[in-house]
């Protein structure tokens, strides 16, 4: 097994765990954690293809990962702000009970 194959195997396992967590959990915070796991799996793919690719001296993989981490931080901040606002209104973080969009 090559190192790239090992990295891709770990990344696909991490993505599957995140997808399963995002689709099966009822708490909005755990859904956000699942989404973060999927983003980290994509970051691992970026790093693996950059490191074991033909042009590892170019920093394109690192730039993609840094941009992805910035997007993930913004997503987490906005997501947590939305969850806090919804919790103040409905007194629950259950995703299935958040079916109304009135203010």
LUMGU-392570 format. One record per residue: residue number from 1; residue in one letter; chain; x, y, z of N, C-alpha, C in turn. Coordinates in Angstrom, 3 decimals, padded with zeros to 6 digits. Layout:
<sites>
nr, rest, kette, neast, nnorth, nup, caeast, canorth, caup, ceast, cnorth, cup
NUM, A, A, X, Y, Z, X, Y, Z, X, Y, Z
...
</sites>
This chain:
<sites>
nr, rest, kette, neast, nnorth, nup, caeast, canorth, caup, ceast, cnorth, cup
1, X, A, 000.853, -001.175, 000.000, 000.000, 000.000, 000.000, 000.904, 001.244, 000.000
2, X, A, 000.607, 002.155, -000.882, 001.387, 003.390, -000.953, 000.922, 004.369, 000.114
3, X, A, 001.763, 005.334, 000.471, 001.336, 006.332, 001.472, 000.123, 007.139, 001.017
4, X, A, 000.024, 007.412, -000.298, -001.140, 008.147, -000.794, -002.411, 007.344, -000.594
5, X, A, -002.343, 006.049, -000.850, -003.518, 005.194, -000.651, -003.934, 005.166, 000.811
6, X, A, -002.972, 005.105, 001.706, -003.283, 005.129, 003.140, -003.951, 006.426, 003.560
7, X, A, -003.428, 007.546, 003.046, -004.028, 008.850, 003.369, -005.450, 008.946, 002.825
8, X, A, -005.657, 008.459, 001.617, -006.994, 008.509, 001.029, -007.960, 007.581, 001.747
9, X, A, -007.463, 006.459, 002.232, -008.303, 005.544, 003.000, -008.735, 006.174, 004.323
10, X, A, -007.797, 006.807, 005.018, -008.128, 007.501, 006.276, -009.091, 008.653, 006.004
11, X, A, -008.862, 009.373, 004.920, -009.725, 010.494, 004.578, -011.141, 010.035, 004.251
12, X, A, -011.260, 008.939, 003.509, -012.606, 008.452, 003.181, -013.328, 007.931, 004.421
13, X, A, -012.590, 007.318, 005.341, -013.196, 006.868, 006.596, -013.661, 008.060, 007.434
14, X, A, -012.839, 009.090, 007.506, -013.204, 010.298, 008.239, -014.416, 010.985, 007.616
15, X, A, -014.459, 011.019, 006.286, -015.604, 011.619, 005.605, -016.872, 010.815, 005.860
16, X, A, -016.773, 009.486, 005.833, -017.943, 008.640, 006.082, -018.468, 008.816, 007.502
17, X, A, -017.568, 008.935, 008.468, -017.984, 009.167, 009.856, -018.685, 010.523, 009.976
18, X, A, -018.122, 011.544, 009.335, -018.743, 012.870, 009.367, -020.097, 012.886, 008.687
19, X, A, -020.207, 012.210, 007.542, -021.484, 012.156, 006.833, -022.534, 011.417, 007.648
20, X, A, -022.130, 010.310, 008.240, -023.060, 009.570, 009.095, -023.505, 010.398, 010.293
21, X, A, -022.575, 011.118, 010.886, -022.924, 011.972, 012.026, -023.829, 013.126, 011.630
22, X, A, -023.590, 013.702, 010.460, -024.408, 014.837, 010.021, -025.816, 014.406, 009.634
23, X, A, -025.960, 013.192, 009.134, -027.279, 012.743, 008.672, -028.112, 012.071, 009.756
24, X, A, -027.470, 011.522, 010.779, -028.236, 010.760, 011.770, -028.458, 011.486, 013.088
25, X, A, -027.715, 012.514, 013.382, -027.850, 013.185, 014.678, -029.033, 014.136, 014.678
26, X, A, -029.607, 014.320, 015.851, -030.741, 015.220, 015.987, -030.332, 016.586, 016.517
27, X, A, -029.221, 016.656, 017.204, -028.759, 017.929, 017.755, -028.033, 018.728, 016.677
28, X, A, -028.324, 020.003, 016.607, -027.726, 020.853, 015.582, -026.226, 021.008, 015.786
29, X, A, -025.781, 020.977, 017.017, -024.347, 021.098, 017.292, -023.605, 019.864, 016.788
30, X, A, -024.180, 018.674, 016.971, -023.545, 017.462, 016.471, -023.566, 017.395, 014.950
31, X, A, -024.563, 017.995, 014.328, -024.583, 018.082, 012.867, -023.432, 018.966, 012.387
32, X, A, -023.194, 020.077, 013.083, -022.055, 020.940, 012.735, -020.725, 020.217, 012.927
33, X, A, -020.622, 019.401, 013.946, -019.395, 018.633, 014.158, -019.186, 017.648, 013.011
34, X, A, -020.254, 017.017, 012.537, -020.150, 016.118, 011.389, -019.698, 016.847, 010.135
35, X, A, -020.201, 018.053, 009.928, -019.788, 018.847, 008.766, -018.318, 019.228, 008.881
36, X, A, -017.872, 019.551, 010.082, -016.457, 019.873, 010.286, -015.568, 018.659, 010.013
37, X, A, -016.021, 017.472, 010.385, -015.255, 016.272, 010.073, -015.138, 016.059, 008.569
38, X, A, -016.205, 016.339, 007.835, -016.147, 016.200, 006.378, -015.192, 017.217, 005.768
39, X, A, -015.177, 018.433, 006.291, -014.228, 019.431, 005.797, -012.785, 019.038, 006.108
40, X, A, -012.557, 018.445, 007.268, -011.212, 017.987, 007.602, -010.776, 016.828, 006.707
41, X, A, -011.712, 015.974, 006.298, -011.380, 014.909, 005.356, -010.974, 015.492, 004.008
42, X, A, -011.650, 016.532, 003.574, -011.267, 017.192, 002.324, -009.895, 017.839, 002.462
43, X, A, -009.600, 018.430, 003.604, -008.274, 019.013, 003.843, -007.183, 017.945, 003.797
44, X, A, -007.482, 016.781, 004.355, -006.515, 015.689, 004.312, -006.257, 015.249, 002.876
45, X, A, -007.298, 015.244, 002.049, -007.115, 014.929, 000.630, -006.241, 015.968, -000.055
46, X, A, -006.491, 017.236, 000.213, -005.671, 018.293, -000.378, -004.197, 018.108, -000.018
47, X, A, -003.924, 017.852, 001.253, -002.548, 017.690, 001.709, -001.917, 016.438, 001.104
48, X, A, -002.666, 015.348, 001.033, -002.117, 014.102, 000.489, -001.778, 014.253, -000.989
49, X, A, -002.673, 014.840, -001.765, -002.390, 015.009, -003.189, -001.277, 016.024, -003.425
50, X, A, -001.175, 017.016, -002.536, -000.082, 017.969, -002.669, 001.254, 017.296, -002.348
51, X, A, 001.289, 016.547, -001.267, 002.548, 015.937, -000.818, 003.035, 014.844, -001.766
52, X, A, 002.134, 014.004, -002.237, 002.536, 012.874, -003.068, 002.299, 013.127, -004.555
53, X, A, 002.008, 014.352, -004.924, 001.812, 014.711, -006.322, 003.133, 014.970, -007.025
54, X, A, 003.067, 015.262, -008.313, 004.308, 015.456, -009.076, 005.027, 016.761, -008.761
55, X, A, 004.320, 017.781, -008.296, 004.939, 019.083, -008.028, 004.736, 019.456, -006.564
56, X, A, 005.431, 018.753, -005.678, 005.234, 019.025, -004.246, 005.970, 020.274, -003.783
57, X, A, 006.808, 020.847, -004.628, 007.486, 022.086, -004.224, 006.563, 023.292, -004.324
58, X, A, 005.535, 023.223, -005.174, 004.543, 024.300, -005.246, 003.615, 024.185, -004.035
59, X, A, 003.217, 025.293, -003.492, 002.415, 025.295, -002.261, 000.912, 025.394, -002.541
60, X, A, 000.460, 024.855, -003.657, -000.962, 024.965, -003.981, -001.843, 024.200, -003.010
61, X, A, -001.410, 023.009, -002.605, -002.196, 022.234, -001.649, -002.326, 022.938, -000.317
62, X, A, -001.242, 023.546, 000.149, -001.279, 024.287, 001.409, -002.197, 025.494, 001.317
63, X, A, -002.189, 026.170, 000.189, -003.064, 027.337, 000.028, -004.528, 026.923, 000.055
64, X, A, -004.852, 025.807, -000.603, -006.228, 025.313, -000.559, -006.647, 024.976, 000.871
65, X, A, -005.755, 024.349, 001.618, -006.078, 023.969, 002.999, -006.256, 025.194, 003.881
66, X, A, -005.397, 026.185, 003.735, -005.537, 027.402, 004.543, -006.847, 028.111, 004.222
67, X, A, -007.197, 028.182, 002.939, -008.468, 028.784, 002.557, -009.643, 027.970, 003.097
68, X, A, -009.536, 026.653, 003.045, -010.604, 025.794, 003.554, -010.760, 025.930, 005.066
69, X, A, -009.665, 026.073, 005.793, -009.740, 026.269, 007.242, -010.403, 027.599, 007.571
70, X, A, -010.103, 028.631, 006.784, -010.748, 029.935, 007.002, -012.245, 029.844, 006.748
71, X, A, -012.635, 029.144, 005.700, -014.062, 028.969, 005.412, -014.735, 028.150, 006.515
72, X, A, -014.059, 027.120, 007.014, -014.620, 026.294, 008.086, -014.792, 027.094, 009.374
73, X, A, -013.856, 027.980, 009.662, -013.984, 028.810, 010.866, -015.162, 029.763, 010.736
74, X, A, -015.328, 030.353, 009.564, -016.470, 031.242, 009.351, -017.781, 030.461, 009.407
75, X, A, -017.780, 029.265, 008.849, -018.992, 028.427, 008.881, -019.351, 028.046, 010.307
76, X, A, -018.359, 027.717, 011.110, -018.622, 027.349, 012.498, -019.154, 028.543, 013.285
77, X, A, -018.590, 029.721, 013.062, -019.054, 030.909, 013.779, -020.489, 031.259, 013.406
78, X, A, -020.796, 031.249, 012.126, -022.159, 031.571, 011.688, -023.130, 030.482, 012.125
79, X, A, -022.714, 029.227, 012.010, -023.586, 028.130, 012.424, -023.907, 028.169, 013.905
80, X, A, -022.898, 028.408, 014.737, -023.153, 028.497, 016.178, -024.005, 029.711, 016.530
81, X, A, -023.815, 030.815, 015.825, -024.668, 031.985, 016.067, -026.123, 031.682, 015.713
82, X, A, -026.331, 030.986, 014.611, -027.701, 030.602, 014.242, -028.314, 029.639, 015.252
83, X, A, -027.516, 028.696, 015.725, -028.028, 027.739, 016.709, -028.393, 028.450, 018.003
84, X, A, -027.584, 029.404, 018.440, -027.904, 030.161, 019.657, -029.169, 030.980, 019.468
85, X, A, -029.322, 031.603, 018.311, -030.533, 032.388, 018.047, -031.774, 031.507, 018.011
86, X, A, -031.661, 030.351, 017.399, -032.805, 029.433, 017.343, -033.105, 028.874, 018.726
87, X, A, -032.077, 028.587, 019.517, -032.295, 028.076, 020.862, -032.999, 029.110, 021.741
88, X, A, -032.654, 030.361, 021.596, -033.316, 031.408, 022.378, -034.790, 031.523, 022.024
89, X, A, -035.117, 031.198, 020.766, -036.506, 031.318, 020.320, -037.319, 030.061, 020.641
90, X, A, -036.744, 028.874, 020.396, -037.506, 027.633, 020.534, -037.164, 026.821, 021.768
91, X, A, -036.079, 027.159, 022.479, -035.600, 026.432, 023.660, -035.237, 024.977, 023.360
92, X, A, -034.781, 024.693, 022.125, -034.321, 023.366, 021.756, -033.275, 023.483, 020.649
93, X, A, -032.398, 022.474, 020.597, -031.445, 022.394, 019.494, -031.736, 021.194, 018.611
94, X, A, -032.902, 020.587, 018.786, -033.303, 019.437, 017.980, -033.613, 019.894, 016.558
95, X, A, -032.962, 019.276, 015.591, -033.107, 019.687, 014.199, -034.523, 019.401, 013.688
96, X, A, -035.129, 018.324, 014.128, -036.450, 017.949, 013.640, -037.547, 018.859, 014.178
97, X, A, -037.306, 019.527, 015.278, -038.303, 020.431, 015.830, -038.166, 021.853, 015.286
98, X, A, -037.129, 022.113, 014.504, -036.920, 023.436, 013.919, -037.530, 023.476, 012.528
99, X, A, -038.847, 023.475, 012.465, -039.503, 023.451, 011.148, -040.255, 024.738, 010.829
100, X, A, -040.195, 025.703, 011.713, -040.861, 026.968, 011.462, -039.836, 028.060, 011.191
101, X, A, -040.120, 028.932, 010.234, -039.206, 030.017, 009.884, -039.797, 031.384, 010.199
102, X, A, -040.648, 031.459, 011.162, -041.196, 032.768, 011.514, -040.419, 033.339, 012.678
103, X, A, -040.383, 034.657, 012.766, -039.567, 035.307, 013.789, -040.270, 035.752, 014.941
</sites>
